[in-house]
């Protein structure tokens, strides 16, 4: 007899799927057990907390990569092609070790392009300091600033991953030449002889800048070979401006990036001594002044309570 209206459905190979599930479970459990045994054996030789953390992290990465490759062999028939195999392996490594690979690429960038090196003073991601170590995955700074003024050391070491160079801007204080511009604002009263004060500030900043302009100019010329830098005026100069409390004389001069605080102290000592000896120069400070257009009638009260105040 012919069977009418019956549709033959495709059969599902449950046996093959079950085998794949069993093999996958065996692989995962085996890797977990192997990882646990290895870490237990290694732990006797790696007691330090930081080193032990790194060891466990590397073991997790390796286990994950092996698991991904093993599961791909079990479930994907396309693994017969070498290109597909290499592509999946590369993708697994890139996902599992993305941070480490980024840091390694950052190290290669440091070695080839030299945006920073040992001894450089830099600022990256809000942290400033001198580079004291460069390694495969990170570089180390001797921190400056924070609660310490004038770019002096705090005593803390800051470890920065190399990959941050690809995502955050970095400033190098000493690349090319070791001088940076520094400014010292000096405020004198409106009644002071500001022309003499300006000359004093000019002489004091020139006294700490002997031969600096020539050295900075030579260093800047060398740096200009790699960067589009226009060499302008490098000699000390004093700019004049006005504020509510007085006349501001801003001395601008080049100074070594690591000597800024000491140089500022020398300039201020010289300025204060000479201002002290000048009778017509006074330092200004925040004040409030009141001006009257008409004469003021000043009266004093009489000693007798019954008499009118006497005009003065």
C-alpha positions as a LaTeX table, in Angstrom:
\begin{tabular}{lrrr}
\hline
Residue & $x$ (\AA) & $y$ (\AA) & $z$ (\AA) \\
\hline
Unk1 & 0.00 & 0.00 & 0.00 \\
Unk2 & 1.08 & 3.52 & $-0.75$ \\
Unk3 & 1.15 & 5.97 & 2.15 \\
Unk4 & $-0.33$ & 9.30 & 1.10 \\
Unk5 & 0.39 & 12.63 & 2.86 \\
Unk6 & 3.32 & 11.42 & 4.94 \\
Unk7 & 6.48 & 13.60 & 4.86 \\
Unk8 & 9.81 & 12.03 & 5.72 \\
Unk9 & 11.64 & 14.20 & 8.32 \\
Unk10 & 15.47 & 14.37 & 8.36 \\
Unk11 & 16.95 & 12.29 & 11.12 \\
Unk12 & 19.20 & 14.02 & 13.66 \\
Unk13 & 22.45 & 12.30 & 14.44 \\
Unk14 & 22.13 & 12.48 & 18.23 \\
Unk15 & 24.99 & 10.06 & 18.67 \\
Unk16 & 27.51 & 12.43 & 17.07 \\
Unk17 & 26.27 & 15.37 & 19.12 \\
Unk18 & 26.43 & 13.39 & 22.32 \\
Unk19 & 29.97 & 12.30 & 21.56 \\
Unk20 & 31.00 & 15.92 & 20.97 \\
Unk21 & 29.41 & 16.98 & 24.27 \\
Unk22 & 31.15 & 14.20 & 26.16 \\
Unk23 & 34.52 & 15.01 & 24.56 \\
Unk24 & 34.07 & 18.71 & 25.33 \\
Unk25 & 33.24 & 17.97 & 28.96 \\
Unk26 & 36.26 & 15.69 & 29.27 \\
Unk27 & 38.56 & 18.37 & 27.80 \\
Unk28 & 37.28 & 21.10 & 30.11 \\
Unk29 & 37.42 & 18.97 & 33.27 \\
Unk30 & 40.87 & 17.63 & 32.34 \\
Unk31 & 42.26 & 21.12 & 31.80 \\
Unk32 & 40.83 & 22.33 & 35.11 \\
Unk33 & 42.40 & 19.39 & 36.95 \\
Unk34 & 45.76 & 19.81 & 35.18 \\
Unk35 & 45.79 & 23.55 & 35.93 \\
Unk36 & 45.01 & 22.90 & 39.61 \\
Unk37 & 47.76 & 20.27 & 39.92 \\
Unk38 & 50.35 & 22.45 & 38.21 \\
Unk39 & 49.53 & 25.49 & 40.34 \\
Unk40 & 49.67 & 23.39 & 43.49 \\
Unk41 & 53.13 & 22.14 & 42.52 \\
Unk42 & 54.40 & 25.58 & 41.52 \\
Unk43 & 53.03 & 27.32 & 44.62 \\
Unk44 & 55.86 & 25.91 & 46.74 \\
Unk45 & 58.40 & 27.76 & 44.58 \\
Unk46 & 56.44 & 31.01 & 44.12 \\
Unk47 & 55.46 & 32.23 & 47.58 \\
Unk48 & 55.35 & 35.97 & 46.81 \\
Unk49 & 51.88 & 37.43 & 46.43 \\
Unk50 & 52.54 & 39.43 & 43.25 \\
Unk51 & 54.48 & 36.64 & 41.51 \\
Unk52 & 51.83 & 34.10 & 42.50 \\
Unk53 & 49.12 & 36.34 & 41.04 \\
Unk54 & 51.00 & 36.62 & 37.75 \\
Unk55 & 51.57 & 32.85 & 37.67 \\
Unk56 & 47.88 & 32.10 & 38.13 \\
Unk57 & 47.02 & 34.67 & 35.48 \\
Unk58 & 49.38 & 33.13 & 32.92 \\
Unk59 & 48.09 & 29.64 & 33.73 \\
Unk60 & 44.53 & 30.84 & 33.13 \\
Unk61 & 45.50 & 32.34 & 29.76 \\
Unk62 & 47.24 & 29.15 & 28.62 \\
Unk63 & 44.37 & 26.96 & 29.79 \\
Unk64 & 41.84 & 29.13 & 27.98 \\
Unk65 & 43.78 & 29.01 & 24.72 \\
Unk66 & 44.16 & 25.22 & 24.85 \\
Unk67 & 40.46 & 24.82 & 25.67 \\
Unk68 & 39.40 & 27.00 & 22.73 \\
Unk69 & 41.62 & 25.11 & 20.30 \\
Unk70 & 40.46 & 21.71 & 21.60 \\
Unk71 & 36.78 & 22.64 & 21.44 \\
Unk72 & 37.26 & 23.99 & 17.92 \\
Unk73 & 38.78 & 20.66 & 16.84 \\
Unk74 & 35.78 & 18.82 & 18.30 \\
Unk75 & 32.97 & 20.94 & 16.89 \\
Unk76 & 34.28 & 22.48 & 13.65 \\
Unk77 & 34.85 & 20.44 & 10.56 \\
Unk78 & 36.39 & 23.44 & 8.83 \\
Unk79 & 39.55 & 22.91 & 10.84 \\
Unk80 & 40.85 & 20.72 & 8.10 \\
Unk81 & 42.00 & 23.88 & 6.37 \\
Unk82 & 45.21 & 25.34 & 7.76 \\
Unk83 & 44.19 & 28.96 & 7.14 \\
Unk84 & 41.02 & 28.57 & 9.18 \\
Unk85 & 42.98 & 26.89 & 11.93 \\
Unk86 & 45.56 & 29.65 & 12.12 \\
Unk87 & 42.86 & 32.30 & 12.00 \\
Unk88 & 40.93 & 30.84 & 14.92 \\
Unk89 & 44.10 & 30.31 & 16.94 \\
Unk90 & 45.16 & 33.91 & 16.34 \\
Unk91 & 41.73 & 35.19 & 17.30 \\
Unk92 & 41.76 & 33.16 & 20.51 \\
Unk93 & 45.21 & 34.40 & 21.45 \\
Unk94 & 44.29 & 38.00 & 20.65 \\
Unk95 & 41.15 & 37.85 & 22.81 \\
Unk96 & 42.76 & 36.08 & 25.75 \\
Unk97 & 45.99 & 38.06 & 25.77 \\
Unk98 & 44.76 & 41.41 & 24.43 \\
Unk99 & 46.21 & 43.46 & 27.30 \\
Unk100 & 49.53 & 41.65 & 27.27 \\
Unk101 & 49.83 & 41.97 & 23.49 \\
Unk102 & 49.02 & 45.68 & 23.70 \\
Unk103 & 51.73 & 46.14 & 26.33 \\
Unk104 & 54.22 & 44.22 & 24.22 \\
Unk105 & 53.37 & 46.41 & 21.22 \\
Unk106 & 53.89 & 49.44 & 23.47 \\
Unk107 & 57.32 & 48.14 & 24.46 \\
Unk108 & 58.21 & 47.68 & 20.79 \\
Unk109 & 57.02 & 51.24 & 20.12 \\
Unk110 & 59.24 & 52.53 & 22.94 \\
Unk111 & 62.28 & 50.67 & 21.63 \\
Unk112 & 61.81 & 51.72 & 17.99 \\
Unk113 & 60.44 & 55.27 & 18.26 \\
Unk114 & 61.87 & 56.22 & 21.67 \\
Unk115 & 59.02 & 58.50 & 22.89 \\
Unk116 & 60.54 & 57.94 & 26.33 \\
Unk117 & 63.62 & 56.31 & 27.79 \\
Unk118 & 65.50 & 55.92 & 31.03 \\
Unk119 & 66.06 & 59.27 & 32.71 \\
Unk120 & 63.34 & 61.15 & 30.80 \\
Unk121 & 60.84 & 63.23 & 32.77 \\
Unk122 & 57.36 & 62.63 & 31.41 \\
Unk123 & 53.67 & 63.06 & 32.18 \\
Unk124 & 51.17 & 60.41 & 31.07 \\
Unk125 & 47.55 & 59.92 & 32.10 \\
Unk126 & 47.88 & 62.58 & 34.81 \\
Unk127 & 51.01 & 61.06 & 36.38 \\
Unk128 & 54.37 & 62.83 & 36.26 \\
Unk129 & 57.78 & 61.42 & 37.00 \\
Unk130 & 61.24 & 60.33 & 35.88 \\
Unk131 & 61.51 & 57.06 & 33.94 \\
Unk132 & 63.61 & 54.66 & 36.03 \\
Unk133 & 62.79 & 51.33 & 34.36 \\
Unk134 & 61.43 & 50.04 & 31.03 \\
Unk135 & 60.29 & 46.42 & 30.70 \\
Unk136 & 58.35 & 44.25 & 28.28 \\
Unk137 & 54.94 & 44.96 & 29.79 \\
Unk138 & 55.35 & 48.22 & 31.71 \\
Unk139 & 57.63 & 51.13 & 32.55 \\
Unk140 & 58.23 & 52.65 & 35.99 \\
Unk141 & 58.23 & 56.30 & 37.07 \\
Unk142 & 59.73 & 57.96 & 40.13 \\
Unk143 & 56.72 & 60.18 & 40.81 \\
Unk144 & 56.97 & 63.97 & 41.13 \\
Unk145 & 54.37 & 66.57 & 42.08 \\
Unk146 & 51.11 & 65.51 & 43.76 \\
Unk147 & 51.37 & 66.95 & 47.31 \\
Unk148 & 55.02 & 68.04 & 46.70 \\
Unk149 & 55.40 & 71.39 & 44.97 \\
Unk150 & 57.67 & 72.47 & 42.11 \\
Unk151 & 58.07 & 69.09 & 40.42 \\
Unk152 & 60.07 & 67.42 & 43.18 \\
Unk153 & 59.97 & 63.70 & 43.97 \\
Unk154 & 57.29 & 62.17 & 46.19 \\
Unk155 & 59.32 & 59.00 & 46.76 \\
Unk156 & 56.68 & 56.75 & 45.19 \\
Unk157 & 57.28 & 54.39 & 42.25 \\
Unk158 & 54.43 & 54.29 & 39.73 \\
Unk159 & 54.18 & 51.31 & 37.33 \\
Unk160 & 52.49 & 52.20 & 34.04 \\
Unk161 & 51.50 & 49.58 & 31.42 \\
Unk162 & 53.15 & 50.18 & 28.06 \\
Unk163 & 49.81 & 50.00 & 26.26 \\
Unk164 & 48.74 & 53.34 & 27.77 \\
Unk165 & 50.95 & 55.08 & 25.18 \\
Unk166 & 48.40 & 54.15 & 22.50 \\
Unk167 & 45.37 & 55.56 & 24.34 \\
Unk168 & 46.61 & 58.51 & 26.44 \\
Unk169 & 48.62 & 61.63 & 25.52 \\
Unk170 & 52.16 & 61.78 & 26.87 \\
Unk171 & 54.31 & 64.85 & 27.53 \\
Unk172 & 58.11 & 64.55 & 27.59 \\
Unk173 & 59.89 & 67.30 & 29.53 \\
Unk174 & 63.39 & 66.39 & 28.39 \\
Unk175 & 63.11 & 64.94 & 24.88 \\
Unk176 & 65.49 & 66.71 & 22.50 \\
Unk177 & 66.72 & 69.26 & 25.05 \\
Unk178 & 66.39 & 69.45 & 28.81 \\
Unk179 & 65.05 & 73.01 & 29.19 \\
Unk180 & 61.47 & 74.16 & 29.70 \\
Unk181 & 59.94 & 77.63 & 29.96 \\
Unk182 & 59.21 & 78.86 & 33.46 \\
Unk183 & 57.40 & 82.02 & 34.58 \\
Unk184 & 57.58 & 83.96 & 37.87 \\
Unk185 & 54.88 & 86.63 & 38.43 \\
Unk186 & 55.91 & 89.57 & 40.65 \\
Unk187 & 53.20 & 92.06 & 41.65 \\
Unk188 & 54.01 & 95.61 & 42.80 \\
Unk189 & 51.66 & 98.41 & 43.88 \\
Unk190 & 50.34 & 101.00 & 41.41 \\
Unk191 & 52.33 & 103.71 & 43.24 \\
Unk192 & 55.62 & 101.80 & 42.88 \\
Unk193 & 58.28 & 102.64 & 40.33 \\
Unk194 & 57.28 & 99.77 & 38.08 \\
Unk195 & 59.94 & 100.61 & 35.47 \\
Unk196 & 62.72 & 100.11 & 38.01 \\
Unk197 & 60.98 & 96.99 & 39.32 \\
Unk198 & 60.78 & 95.58 & 35.82 \\
Unk199 & 64.50 & 96.20 & 35.30 \\
Unk200 & 65.29 & 94.41 & 38.58 \\
Unk201 & 63.25 & 91.34 & 37.62 \\
Unk202 & 64.91 & 91.31 & 34.18 \\
Unk203 & 68.39 & 91.39 & 35.70 \\
Unk204 & 67.60 & 88.64 & 38.19 \\
Unk205 & 66.22 & 86.17 & 35.63 \\
Unk206 & 69.17 & 86.93 & 33.34 \\
Unk207 & 71.58 & 86.14 & 36.18 \\
Unk208 & 70.21 & 82.57 & 36.42 \\
Unk209 & 70.07 & 82.09 & 32.64 \\
Unk210 & 73.73 & 82.55 & 31.76 \\
Unk211 & 74.61 & 80.32 & 28.76 \\
Unk212 & 71.19 & 78.64 & 29.01 \\
Unk213 & 69.82 & 80.26 & 25.85 \\
Unk214 & 72.81 & 79.12 & 23.76 \\
Unk215 & 72.60 & 75.53 & 25.04 \\
Unk216 & 68.83 & 75.42 & 24.57 \\
Unk217 & 69.12 & 76.81 & 21.05 \\
Unk218 & 71.58 & 74.08 & 20.08 \\
Unk219 & 69.38 & 71.37 & 21.56 \\
Unk220 & 66.31 & 72.79 & 19.88 \\
Unk221 & 68.01 & 72.76 & 16.49 \\
Unk222 & 68.74 & 69.06 & 16.88 \\
Unk223 & 65.14 & 68.38 & 17.90 \\
Unk224 & 63.86 & 70.40 & 14.92 \\
Unk225 & 65.33 & 67.74 & 12.61 \\
Unk226 & 62.60 & 65.34 & 13.73 \\
Unk227 & 59.79 & 67.80 & 14.52 \\
Unk228 & 58.40 & 70.90 & 12.83 \\
Unk229 & 59.56 & 73.31 & 15.53 \\
Unk230 & 60.06 & 77.02 & 14.92 \\
Unk231 & 62.96 & 78.43 & 16.92 \\
Unk232 & 61.90 & 81.75 & 18.41 \\
Unk233 & 63.37 & 84.02 & 21.05 \\
Unk234 & 65.03 & 82.02 & 23.83 \\
Unk235 & 66.42 & 84.88 & 25.93 \\
Unk236 & 64.75 & 85.90 & 29.24 \\
Unk237 & 62.03 & 88.54 & 29.04 \\
Unk238 & 59.65 & 90.33 & 31.43 \\
Unk239 & 56.02 & 90.97 & 30.48 \\
Unk240 & 53.89 & 93.66 & 32.13 \\
Unk241 & 50.19 & 93.39 & 32.86 \\
Unk242 & 47.63 & 94.90 & 35.25 \\
Unk243 & 45.43 & 93.28 & 37.85 \\
Unk244 & 43.06 & 94.63 & 40.47 \\
Unk245 & 45.70 & 94.85 & 43.20 \\
Unk246 & 48.69 & 96.14 & 41.24 \\
Unk247 & 51.13 & 95.85 & 38.34 \\
Unk248 & 52.21 & 92.30 & 37.46 \\
Unk249 & 55.74 & 91.77 & 36.13 \\
Unk250 & 56.03 & 88.22 & 34.75 \\
Unk251 & 59.57 & 86.99 & 34.23 \\
Unk252 & 59.75 & 84.28 & 31.55 \\
Unk253 & 62.98 & 82.31 & 31.16 \\
Unk254 & 64.34 & 78.87 & 30.30 \\
Unk255 & 65.28 & 76.51 & 33.10 \\
Unk256 & 66.39 & 72.91 & 33.41 \\
Unk257 & 63.38 & 70.67 & 33.97 \\
Unk258 & 64.93 & 69.23 & 37.14 \\
Unk259 & 66.14 & 72.53 & 38.64 \\
Unk260 & 62.99 & 74.63 & 38.55 \\
Unk261 & 62.47 & 74.96 & 42.28 \\
Unk262 & 66.08 & 75.92 & 43.08 \\
Unk263 & 66.20 & 78.48 & 40.27 \\
Unk264 & 62.92 & 80.07 & 41.39 \\
Unk265 & 64.29 & 80.42 & 44.91 \\
Unk266 & 67.41 & 82.21 & 43.63 \\
Unk267 & 65.33 & 84.62 & 41.56 \\
Unk268 & 62.98 & 85.43 & 44.44 \\
Unk269 & 65.86 & 85.97 & 46.88 \\
Unk270 & 67.48 & 88.46 & 44.52 \\
Unk271 & 64.23 & 90.29 & 43.81 \\
Unk272 & 63.24 & 90.58 & 47.48 \\
Unk273 & 66.66 & 91.90 & 48.52 \\
Unk274 & 66.65 & 94.58 & 45.85 \\
Unk275 & 63.02 & 95.56 & 46.48 \\
Unk276 & 63.85 & 95.93 & 50.17 \\
Unk277 & 66.62 & 98.40 & 49.35 \\
Unk278 & 64.44 & 100.37 & 46.90 \\
Unk279 & 62.35 & 103.04 & 48.65 \\
Unk280 & 59.89 & 103.51 & 45.79 \\
Unk281 & 58.98 & 99.82 & 45.19 \\
Unk282 & 56.49 & 97.85 & 47.28 \\
Unk283 & 55.08 & 94.39 & 46.74 \\
Unk284 & 51.32 & 94.37 & 46.26 \\
Unk285 & 48.71 & 92.17 & 47.91 \\
Unk286 & 44.91 & 91.98 & 47.64 \\
Unk287 & 43.49 & 95.31 & 48.86 \\
Unk288 & 40.24 & 97.28 & 48.75 \\
Unk289 & 40.33 & 100.98 & 47.84 \\
Unk290 & 37.54 & 103.55 & 48.16 \\
Unk291 & 37.54 & 106.84 & 46.21 \\
Unk292 & 35.35 & 109.89 & 47.04 \\
Unk293 & 34.66 & 112.62 & 44.51 \\
Unk294 & 33.42 & 115.32 & 46.97 \\
Unk295 & 35.07 & 116.69 & 50.14 \\
Unk296 & 34.40 & 114.72 & 53.29 \\
Unk297 & 33.02 & 116.46 & 56.39 \\
Unk298 & 34.79 & 114.93 & 59.36 \\
Unk299 & 33.32 & 115.68 & 62.80 \\
Unk300 & 34.47 & 114.76 & 66.26 \\
Unk301 & 32.15 & 114.40 & 69.25 \\
Unk302 & 32.54 & 116.93 & 72.07 \\
Unk303 & 33.40 & 115.76 & 75.55 \\
Unk304 & 30.10 & 117.32 & 76.78 \\
Unk305 & 27.20 & 115.16 & 75.82 \\
Unk306 & 24.90 & 118.19 & 75.53 \\
Unk307 & 26.92 & 120.09 & 72.89 \\
Unk308 & 26.90 & 119.68 & 69.12 \\
Unk309 & 29.81 & 117.89 & 67.37 \\
Unk310 & 32.57 & 120.24 & 66.29 \\
Unk311 & 33.31 & 120.24 & 62.52 \\
Unk312 & 36.92 & 119.57 & 61.57 \\
\hline
\end{tabular}
